[in-house]
Amino acid sequence: MSKKVIVSILERMGALALSRYLNRHSPLILMYHRVLKHELIPGTYPEIFAEQMAYIKKHFNVINMSQLLMHLEQDNLPERILVLTFDDGHYDFYANAWPVIKQHGLTATLFVTTNFIDQQTWLWPDLLRYLLMNASPCELTFEGLGTVSISTTNLLATWNKLGDFCLELSSEDRNTFIKNMASQLKISIPENPQTPFAPTTWPQISEMINEGLDVGSHSVTHPILSKIKPDQLITELVASKARIREILNVNAIGICYPNGMPVDISPEVREEASKHYQYGVVAYPKKFNAKDLMRIGRIGATNDITKFKVKTSYLSRAENIGEYK
């Protein structure tokens, strides 16, 4: 019997509704990255996303992160809370996600990487994927990694292998690695992120804010915060918040930690972040704890409506952490 059939039976029996009821006092925070349909870029398909939004509107009270913090401060948290969060700020959020959110009368929080929105930097996972998508079939040898075969037929597996390797490097070493890889592949890196890796724009974000969007920080350049120097950490936290205020006239009260795994969020990172933000969100499932607002867990988005129903019914907290390295 397939999982889809099993979930359908559980839904008809009321098991999903019962689980949601029993957990009605525990807010759910969902994490999305991309809403698009591209064979080489993981993301939630727009048609699946629309189905998910219709589902959560029916079963949850959807608020954004700033509203969640306000309810906590006032000690009047509603039941069946669900928060939609989106990382990075790619153009498809504006083109594909927000229109559906707005259509259903919902809201969301977008965590923006400010230099990315300014088109001053690529997000390194995007740049790695861009190189692989534009490379001719070949084999490259890297110190510490060995020989890697590159072709469009194994792009996702190669990206995962290279991405995992890059996660172990410092920001400087990772940038050097990717630049050297581009040189070996004889690919010129465009100055600005190109479609389908382009960001949304500040005017578009301002437009969405006027329609109910909430905005938080996702750093300046998307480094792993636990692997940078203390002065760099302060800059990533403070300058991103200042840029959001400068352009949008918004006080970003939350930080979304880049990559967001436990090893990426050291006690020093949390302590410094708490000086500038009221909350921080991670990229792995963790039961909501109002006494630990600098480590708010999130459930990764899925491109499967059946898995989505399971995740939003509190039945699967150990699922994959999301789509992005």
C-alpha positions in Angstrom: 0.0 0.0 0.0 1.5 3.4 -1.0 2.1 6.2 1.4 -0.4 8.3 -0.4 -3.1 5.8 0.1 -2.2 5.3 3.8 -2.3 9.1 4.4 -5.6 9.3 2.5 -7.0 6.7 4.8 -5.7 8.4 7.9 -7.1 11.7 6.7 -10.6 10.1 6.2 -10.4 8.5 9.6 -9.6 11.9 11.2 -6.1 10.9 12.4 -4.5 14.0 10.8 -7.1 16.3 12.3 -6.7 14.7 15.7 -2.9 15.1 15.6 -3.3 18.8 14.6 -5.8 19.2 17.5 -3.5 17.6 20.1 -0.7 19.9 19.0 -2.8 23.0 18.5 -0.7 25.0 21.0 2.6 24.3 19.2 3.3 26.7 16.3 4.5 25.2 13.1 7.2 27.0 11.1 7.6 26.0 7.5 10.8 26.7 5.5 10.8 27.2 1.7 13.5 28.3 -0.7 12.5 28.1 -4.3 9.0 27.9 -5.8 9.6 27.0 -9.4 9.6 24.1 -11.8 13.1 23.4 -13.1 14.6 20.0 -13.8 18.0 20.9 -12.3 17.0 23.2 -9.5 15.2 21.6 -6.5 12.1 23.5 -5.4 8.4 23.3 -4.9 6.4 23.3 -8.1 4.0 26.3 -8.4 1.0 24.0 -8.8 1.9 22.0 -5.7 2.6 25.2 -3.8 -0.9 26.5 -4.6 -2.4 23.2 -3.3 -0.4 23.5 -0.1 -1.5 27.1 0.4 -5.2 26.1 0.0 -4.6 23.3 2.5 -3.0 25.4 5.2 -5.6 28.1 4.9 -8.3 25.5 5.6 -6.5 24.0 8.6 -4.3 26.7 10.3 -4.1 30.3 11.4 -1.4 31.6 9.2 0.7 34.5 10.6 4.2 35.8 10.0 7.2 35.8 12.3 6.7 39.3 13.5 3.1 38.6 14.4 4.2 35.4 16.2 6.6 37.4 18.4 3.9 40.0 19.1 1.5 37.3 20.3 4.2 35.9 22.5 5.0 39.3 24.0 1.2 39.8 24.7 0.8 36.2 26.0 -2.1 35.6 23.7 -0.9 33.0 21.2 -3.8 31.7 19.1 -4.2 28.0 18.5 -3.2 26.2 15.2 -0.5 28.7 14.3 1.5 28.1 11.1 4.2 30.5 9.8 5.4 30.5 6.3 9.1 31.4 5.9 11.2 31.8 2.7 15.0 32.1 2.6 17.3 34.1 0.3 15.0 36.3 -1.9 15.0 34.7 -5.3 12.8 36.3 -8.0 10.5 33.3 -8.1 9.3 34.3 -4.6 7.9 37.4 -6.1 6.7 35.8 -9.4 5.4 32.4 -8.2 5.0 32.3 -4.4 3.7 35.7 -3.2 0.8 35.9 -5.7 -0.6 32.6 -4.4 0.0 33.7 -0.8 -1.8 37.0 -1.4 -4.6 35.3 -3.3 -5.4 33.2 -0.3 -5.2 36.2 2.1 -2.2 34.8 3.9 1.1 36.3 4.9 4.8 35.1 5.1 8.2 36.1 6.3 11.0 36.5 3.7 14.6 36.4 4.9 16.7 38.3 2.5 20.5 38.1 1.9 21.1 41.8 1.3 24.1 41.7 -1.0 22.2 39.2 -3.1 19.2 41.6 -3.4 21.7 44.3 -4.3 23.1 42.0 -7.0 26.6 42.4 -5.6 27.1 38.7 -4.9 25.9 35.2 -6.0 24.7 32.8 -3.4 27.5 30.2 -3.5 25.2 27.2 -3.9 23.6 28.9 -6.9 27.0 29.7 -8.4 28.1 26.1 -8.0 25.0 24.9 -9.8 25.4 27.6 -12.5 28.9 26.3 -13.3 27.8 22.7 -13.4 24.8 23.6 -15.7 27.1 25.4 -18.1 30.1 23.0 -18.1 31.1 20.7 -20.9 31.4 17.0 -19.8 34.8 16.5 -18.2 36.6 15.3 -15.2 38.2 17.6 -12.6 40.6 16.7 -9.8 40.4 18.7 -6.6 42.9 18.5 -3.7 41.1 17.0 -0.7 38.2 15.7 -2.8 39.7 13.7 -5.7 38.4 13.3 -9.2 34.9 14.5 -10.0 33.0 13.6 -13.2 30.9 16.5 -14.5 28.0 16.0 -16.9 24.3 17.0 -17.1 23.3 13.4 -16.4 24.8 13.4 -12.9 24.5 17.1 -12.1 22.5 16.8 -8.9 24.7 14.1 -7.5 27.8 16.1 -8.4 26.4 19.3 -6.9 25.7 17.4 -3.6 29.2 16.1 -3.5 30.8 19.5 -4.3 28.3 21.3 -2.0 29.1 19.0 1.0 32.8 19.6 0.4 32.3 23.4 0.2 30.4 23.4 3.5 33.6 22.2 5.2 35.6 25.2 3.9 35.9 28.7 5.3 34.1 31.4 3.3 37.4 32.6 1.8 38.5 29.0 0.8 35.1 28.3 -0.6 35.2 31.3 -2.8 38.7 30.4 -4.0 37.6 26.9 -4.7 34.6 28.0 -6.8 36.7 30.6 -8.7 39.3 28.0 -9.4 36.7 25.5 -10.6 35.3 28.2 -13.0 38.8 28.7 -14.3 39.3 25.0 -14.9 35.9 24.8 -16.7 36.7 28.0 -18.7 33.5 29.6 -17.6 33.3 33.3 -17.0 31.2 34.1 -13.9 28.6 36.8 -14.7 28.9 39.9 -12.4 25.2 39.6 -11.4 23.2 36.4 -10.7 21.5 35.3 -13.8 18.1 33.7 -14.4 17.0 31.3 -12.9 19.3 32.4 -10.0 18.3 36.1 -10.1 17.0 37.8 -6.9 13.9 39.8 -6.5 14.4 43.6 -6.2 14.0 46.1 -3.4 11.1 47.8 -5.1 9.4 44.4 -5.5 10.0 43.6 -1.8 8.6 47.1 -0.9 5.5 46.4 -2.9 5.0 43.1 -1.1 5.5 44.7 2.3 2.7 47.0 1.5 0.6 43.9 0.8 1.4 42.2 4.1 4.9 40.7 3.7 7.2 40.5 6.7 10.9 40.8 6.2 13.9 39.5 8.2 17.6 39.2 7.7 19.5 36.3 6.1 22.9 38.1 6.5 24.8 40.2 4.0 26.7 37.5 2.0 25.3 34.2 3.2 28.4 32.8 5.0 28.3 30.1 7.6 28.4 32.3 10.6 30.2 29.9 12.9 33.2 29.8 10.5 33.9 33.5 10.2 35.9 35.9 12.4 34.1 37.8 15.2 34.3 41.2 13.4 32.9 39.6 10.2 30.1 38.0 12.2 29.1 41.4 13.6 29.2 42.9 10.1 27.0 40.2 8.7 24.4 40.6 11.4 24.5 44.4 11.7 25.0 45.6 8.1 22.2 43.4 6.8 19.7 44.8 9.3 20.9 48.3 8.5 20.5 47.8 4.8 16.9 46.5 5.2 16.1 49.6 7.3 17.8 51.9 4.9 16.0 50.6 1.8 12.7 49.4 3.2 12.3 51.5 6.4 11.7 48.2 8.2 13.1 47.0 11.5 14.1 43.4 10.8 13.6 41.7 14.2 14.7 38.2 13.1 17.8 36.5 11.7 17.7 33.4 9.6 21.1 31.6 10.0 22.7 30.7 6.7 22.7 27.0 6.2 21.2 26.8 9.6 22.4 23.4 10.9 23.5 22.9 14.6 27.2 23.1 13.7 26.6 26.4 11.9 25.1 28.1 14.9 27.6 28.2 17.7 26.8 29.6 21.2 28.9 32.7 20.1 26.8 33.2 17.0 23.6 33.0 19.0 24.9 35.3 21.7 25.9 37.9 19.1 22.7 37.5 17.1 20.7 38.0 20.3 22.2 41.5 20.7 20.6 42.6 17.4 17.6 40.4 16.8 14.6 39.2 18.9 14.7 35.7 17.3 16.6 33.4 15.1 15.4 30.5 12.8 17.3 27.4 12.0 17.0 24.9 9.1 16.1 21.8 11.0 12.9 20.5 12.8 12.8 21.4 16.4 9.7 21.7 18.6 8.8 25.3 19.2 10.1 26.6 22.6 9.1 30.2 23.5 12.1 30.2 25.9 14.6 29.5 23.1 13.7 32.1 20.5 17.2 32.3 19.1 16.9 28.7 17.8 13.4 28.4 16.3 13.1 25.1 14.4 11.5 24.9 11.0 10.1 22.1 8.8 11.5 21.9 5.3 9.3 22.3 2.3 8.4 19.4 0.1 7.3 19.0 -3.4 4.9 16.2 -2.4 1.4 17.1 -1.1 1.1 13.8 0.8 4.4 14.4 2.7 3.2 18.0 3.2 0.0 16.8 5.0 2.1 14.5 7.2 4.6 17.2 8.1 1.9 19.7 8.9 0.1 17.2 11.1 3.0 16.9 13.5 3.6 13.3 12.5 7.0 13.7 11.0 9.5 15.9 12.8 12.5 14.0 11.5 12.0 14.6 7.8 14.6 16.2 5.5 15.7 19.6 6.6 14.9 21.2 3.3 16.1 21.8 -0.3 19.3 23.9 0.2 22.8 23.2 1.3 
